[in-house]
Every structure is written in C-alpha cells, then in structure tokens.
Amino acid sequence: MMETERQQPWTTDFYLELPKVELHAHLNGSISSDTMKKLIAKKPDLNINSQMTVIDKGKKRTLEECFQMFQIIHQLTTGPEDILMVTKDVIKEFADDGVKYLELRSTPRRENATGMTKKTYVESILEGIKQSKQENLDIDVRYLIAIDRRGGSLVAKETVKLAEEFFLSANDTVLGLDLSGDPTIGQAKDFLEPLLEAKKTGLKLALHLSEIPSQKKETQVLLDLLPDRIGHGTFLNSPERGSLDLVNFVRQHRIPLELCLTSNIKSQTVSSYDQHHFGFWYSISHPSVICTDDKGVFATCLSQEYQLAAETFKLTKSQVWDLSYESINYIFASDSTRSKLRKKWNHLKPRVLHF
C-alpha cells in the first residue's frame, strides 16, 4: 500500500491544499518581491530601481544576492506605515499558501529619521495582525519578539521588557521571544539573564542554536535554558566528536526543531537536500516542524518546503499529513487554539487526502 501511494504523481495542489503551521518566519525575510516593488514605488528618492534585477531573480539569487535583498528590505522598511503594509502582505501570502496558523518573528527597530520607535514598530506589526483578522483571512497569527545577538545583553534586556509589556497587553498575540542574528557574534551567557527573566514571566523561548559547527559549549548553555523550540539546530547531529551529548539532551527533553530546508541550502550550511538534518530527526520520530525562515529572500513558500521534504525523503501522502498535523502540538498558543486547529485539520482531511 505504501509503495503504491509513493508512486502516485501527486500534484502541487496537494501541498497547497494541505493545512499548514508556520513557526519560523522572520517578517523582513518573508517580504515578497511584489511587496518590495510596492515599497520602491512609494520611495522613488531611494533610487533602488537599479537593483531590480536582484529582486526579480527569485530562486536564481546567489547567497550574496540574498544578503543584498536583506539590505534593500532594511532601506525600504523605515516607518510604521511600511511595517504595517509588509505585515499585512506577508500574512495574506501565507494564508494564500494554505497556512492556517502563523508565528511571525521580528526584531523591534528604531528609526530616528522617521520617528519610529521600537514600541511603534511592535504596534505596527500588531495592527497588521489585527487588520488581517478583520479581513477574515483563514489564518491565526501570533508574534514572537526577536532579540538580535548583535545588540548585546543590554539591548536584549530592553527587548525582554518590551516583550513582557506586550505579552500582558496584546490579547494573547505576543507569545514569546526569538534569539537570532549572526551566531558568531556575542556569547550565549550574555543572554542568559534576560532569557531567564522572560521565561519567568511566561514568555515562550524559540532559540536559534547550533547553526554553525564547533559550538558545543555555546549550544549547551542555550539548551540548559530548556527552550520551547530550537531554530535550525543544523549541527546538533553533526559527526563531530561529542555532539551525541547534544542530540541525547534534545531527545531526552523532546525539544521540537524548526527545520528550514531551502534556507539551509541557500545559506550553504547544508550541502544538499538529501543531507539535510530533517532526515535524521524524522527517522528517530523527534518533534520536527517544516518552516520557511525567509520565504521572500529565499524565494520559497511552505507548500514548496513540504514538497521538497516529501520528495527528498520519500514520504507518503499520509506521512506528510501527519507531519503537518503534529506541528499543531508545538505552537505557542493555548490548548484551546490547538483544539480549534485540530478540528480544522480533521474537517479538511478527507478532501485534502483525496488529491
């Protein structure tokens, strides 16, 4: 039966119709080229049209061109109205791709030129989420406030204070913290105090860790916080001596991993799709969630990521369904939200598996 199912030529419709959960999506990296063109049209003084070739390249972008995209996005999103627009566009695109539950993450930014404060940055994202809800999009959206390692411990403490404020006031929309940014900058111990403070308040922790090799000590420091989810974890199971301890720790505590196939290939931390660590964690039935990371910059979508995982690791249609359904277990929202999502999945199951 399984072999027959495997051999069926599924269409991309199956992956599009599959209800999905997205738990690792950076807002700025998720901005599509269509949205960038709208921003460019609003800001002719920036003279960005000369870089349109990079914006139009899509999947053909080199790693260097992906970094250029991040720089252009940074130039284009300087005011609260920009943040509001991109938030709404990103949510709409995820909804159009069959994502039913989305946790967006973004680092609060201050822009003196436009008067945008870190607080108004967060408020603009929350307003975008609110307006999307009012437009009756079939998607439930939450927000994780991100700490960028480049800011150091003082900025991290400010970010935690901001997150705590919105955690208490934003109607269950701000649910947790993300620790991300250049993994070669700063040390994990610099962030322990603010992250522990956040945890004490009830904020969930999604920590990028083990993104580069030879960081066993650094990784263990972050794992000792018992994060609620791990971002990437690319080198946890690498063949380097001693990493078995890290794998055993993650397995023992059943810490879910957010896995982003295209992102790791594009950023050259994984050499090929068949070498992706999704295969290892899936083979030992460890909690794993397929995610996009930066769908705009890396020119992908969650449906494509599921298709890549299925085709690379020879998953059956029902295995793909289970992968999506089980991802509901790892969201940061309440049990009642999980229950609603499971009902939605069960309602859609007969139709989707018919594809």
N, C-alpha and C positions, 0 to 999 in steps of 0.2 A: 504493500500500500504506500509506504513512504517513498519508495523508488518511483512509483507511478506519479506521485504528487510532485516529486522533484523534477521529473522530466517535462511537466506541463509548461508550456511557454506563457508564463504569466505576463500580463501587460502591465505597464506602469500605472494603469488605473487602480490596480490592487493596492499599491503603495500610497497612492494619493487618497484613496477612499479609507485606508486603514486609519482609525483614530489614533492620534499620537500625543505623547507627552514630551515637551522640550524643557530640559532642566539646565542646559549650559549654553546660554545665548547672550553674548555681550552686545549691548544695544548698538554701540557705534560700529562694531564689526558686522552687524546684521543689516546695515543700511544698504539697500539695493542700488544698482546704477540708475534706475528710474528716479528714485528719490534724490540721488546726488544731482541729477540733471535739473530737478525742480529747484534744489537749493542754489545751484550755479546760476540759474535764470534769475533768481532773486538777488544775486550778489555779483553783478557784472564787474564791479570795481576790483574784484579779486583776480580777474583775468585768468581763470582756471581752464577756459576752453582749450588752451594749448595742450592740456593733459587729457583730453577726451579719449585719446587712443587707449590709454591705460584703463579708463573707466569702461570703455566698450569691449575690452579684451575678454572679459569673463573668465572662463576656465583656462584660457591660454596664458593668464598672467603668471609671470615668474615670481619667485619669492620676493625679489627686490621690488617688483611692481606692486605686490601685495602691501609691502611696507609703505610704498608711495600712496596707495589708496588710504591707508590709515592717516597719513599726514594731510591728505586733501580733506578727508572727513573732519579732521580736527579744525581745519581752517573754516569749514562750512558751517559748523555747529557751535556758534558762539553766543547765541541769545536764547532766552526761554522759548520764544516762538519757534526757533529751529528745533529745539529738543522736543517740544510738543508735536510738531509735524512728523519728525522721524519716528517718534514713539508710536503714533497712530499708524503710520505706513508699515512699520515693522510688524506690529500686531496684526494688521489686515493681511499681510503677506503670509504670516504663519497660519492664520485662520484659513486662508485660501488653500494652504497646503495640507489641510486636514488635521492641524494641531488643535487639540481641544483644551489643553492646559499648558501654560507657558510661564516659566520663571525667567524674567529678564534680569540682567545684572549690568550695573554701570557705576563708574566712579564719579561721585559728585565733583563738579568743576566750577571754579570761579573765573570769570572773565571781566577784568576791570573795564575794558573798552565798552562793553555793552551793559555793565552794571549787574550782570548775572552773578548771583552768589551761589554757594554750594546748596543752600536751602532752596532757593528758587529753581535750581537745576532739578533737585529731587521733586519739588512740587510740580514742575512741568511734566515729568515722567508720570507722576500720579494722576495729573489732569488728563494726559493722553490715555491712560488706562481707563479712567472714569468715562471719558467721551466714547471710547471704543465700546464700553459696556452699554452705554446709552444707545449706541447704534445697533444693538442686538447682534453683534458678531458672536458666532458659536465658539467662543473661546474664553477660558477663565485665566486671567493674567495676574501674576504677583511680581514683586520686585525684591531683588537682593541688592543691597548697597555694597559696593565694592571698595576694598582697601587696595590701593596700588602700592606695591612694595617700594617703589621709587620714592614715595613720600616719607618713608621712615616712621618711627614709632610715634612721634608727636602728632603727625597728620592722622595716623591710624587711630589715635585716641580721640581726636576731633570727629573722625568719621563714625566711630562707635557711638559717641554722644548723639550725633545726628540720627543714626540708625535707631537708637533707643527712643528718641523723641518721636520718630515716625512710626515705630513699632507699636507705640502706645496710642497714637492718634489717627492712624491711617486705615481704620476699618479692616484690619487683617490683610492689608495689601503688602506692607513691608514685613517680610518674614525672617530674613536672615542676612548674613554677611558673606561676601566672597573675598578671598585673599588671592590676588593675581598680580600680574605685571612681570617684569623681567626677573626670572628666577635666579639670575647671577647677582642681583643687587640686594644688599641687606642680608640679615640672618634671621632665621625663624625665631630665635629667642627675643629679637627686638619686638615681635608682635604678640608674644605670649600674654602679656598683661592686658592689652586691650581686647584680645580674643576671649580670654577667660572672663573678663568683665561682661562682654556681650553674651556669652553663654549663660552666665549667672542671671542675666535679665530675661532669658528665654528666647533669644535670637538663635536661629539655626546657623551652623557653620558649613560652608562649602569651600574647601581649601584646594587651590592648585598645589600639587606637590609631585615630586619625582618626575618633573618634566624634562630634566637633563640628567645625564649619567653621573655616577660617583657623588651622590648627595645623600648617602645612607644616614649620616648623623642628623643632617638638616631635616630629612624626611621623618625620622623617628621622633624628633622634637614636635613636629606638627601632628603626627599620628597619636602622640601621647595626649593630645587635647581631645581625642576621640571625636573627630569631626563627623558631622551627619552625612556628608558625602565628600568624595575625592574627585577633584578635577584632573582628568587625564591619567595620572599615575603611570606614565609611559614606561618608566624604567624600574618599577617595583619588582617585576619578574624578570629583569634582565639577567643574563648568565653570570654577571659579576659575583664574586665570592661574597657571601654574607647577605645577599638580598632575599634569600629564603626566609630569614627572620622577618623581614618586612611583609612578605607575602603571607606568612603564617599569622602575623599580627592582624592584617587586614581581614583575613579569612575568619580568624577567631572572633573578631568583633563585628563581622558581617557588614563592613562599611561599604555602601554602594559606590560604584565608579561611574563617572560621567565620561563616556568614550566618544571621541570625535575623529572619525576615520580620515576624511578629506583634509581636515585641518592639520593632522599629524603628518600626512604625506606632503602637503604643500609646505609646511614649515620644516620639513626634512628631519623630523625626529624619528620617523619610522620609514624604512626604506621601500616597502611595497605593501599593498593592501593585504596580501596573504601573510605578511609578517606582523600584522597589527595585533596588539595585545588583547583586543577583543576576543580573538580566538582562544587564548589561554584562559581568560576569566570565564568565558562562556562554557568552555569544556569542563570546568570544575563547578559549574552551576552557581557561580558567585553573582550577587546582585549587580547588574550592569545595565546602564541606560544609554541608548544611542542618542547622540546630540550633534549639533551643527557647529558650535563655537562661534564662528564669524561667517554666517551664511552669505552676506553681501560681498565681503572681501574675497572669500574663497569660492564664490560663485557656485553655491550648492543649495540644497533645501533638505528638510528632514526626510521627505519621501525618498530622495536620492540616496541619503545615508543608509536608510533601511535596505534599499535595493542593493547597494554596494555590499553591505554586511551579508545579506542573504545569498547573493551570487558568489561572493568570495568564499564563504564558509559553508556553502551548500545547505542552507536552511530550508526547511519545508514551509509551506504557507502557514500551517498551524504553529510551527515554531516561531515564525515572525509575529504572528498574532499574540502568542504567549509573551514574547519579549516586550511587546507594546503594552499588553495588559498588566504585566508585572511591574512595569515602570510606575504605575499609579502608587505602588507601595512606598516609593522613595520621594514623593513630593513633600514639600514643607508645609502645605496647608493642612487643615484639620481633618479628623476622621470623617466628619460629615461630608466634606468636599470629596474625599476618597470614595466614599459610598456613592455619591452622585455620579462620579466619573465611571465607577464600575457598572452602574445601571446603564449609563450611556453606551459603554463598550458592549455590554450584553445585548442591548437593543439593536446595535449595528452589526453584531457578529454574523448572523445568517446572511445578510446582504453582502457584506464585505468578503466573506469566505467563498461566496458564490462566484467571484471574479476569476 
